[in-house]
């Protein structure tokens, strides 16, 4: 019996968001809206998204002993996330600087702060959390050596989900544990590198699968997603048509929903279809964590 449906190991940032008519080019200054501060970070986002859907969720992360750190802890607890694994201190809380244009597209620069201090030793010290969790999800806004330690710490029978964002080459040890590896178009191209052949996402998924993951999901924005595994081949998952307001954090909502539903025993394709509805619901509201739907709101789509 698992105490948690999902353990998220990852980043927790304060999102500093400014709306702009258009994003600036090199050397250019543009005026924007008033600054808004929101709780974010890929790890924090995934934990809140899963908890809001009803998953029993825990977060292993590091924040600073500052106002932003307290904001992030308050947001996690308000969503129902168990923060027993959140470490405090060692560096300022991570910050993401985000510009959002009228179409809802965003550009992000991240200052990792305390996220960069989440170390392999912190993972080893949290062994009890890993043994209590059915699914473990992480991203790359924490050190890659820490992600590798997450893989080594997985309990027998648990499932590992990785969104390699921001993307970088992955060691075979990490790739082999992914079930699934979740990438968007940009992340797929970075990880494939010289192995990239053609412009069809189906081809990217097959080549990624050949690199070692047990399964692969490629998200395609408004075009939906596709899932791939050795047993099931490649399957397209349709999108849900909505009017996008802000895409910030939508991929994190997708990943959280997918990871949770896989833990309940759903097939990869069914879990991805559900996750697509959750991601679509998230883009209809501004912000990241505050935009995440409840289970009832996701089903309404």
Buried (B, 14 or more C-beta within 10 A) or exposed (E): EBBBBBBBBBBBBBBBBBBBEEBEEEEEEEEBEEEBEBBBBBBBBBBBBBBBBEBBBBBBBBBBEBEBBBBBBEBBEEBBBBBEBBBBEBBBBBBBBBBBBEEBBBEBEBBBBBBBBBBBEBBEEBEEBBBBBBBBBBBBBBBBEBBBBBBEBBBEEBBBBBBBBEBEEBEEEBBBBBBBBBBBBEBBBBBBEEEBEEEEBBBBBBBBBEBBBBBBBBBBBEBBBBBBBEEEEBBBBEBBEBEBBBBBBBBBBBBBBBBBBBBEEBBBBBBBBBBBBBBBBBBBBBBBBBBBBEBEBBEEB
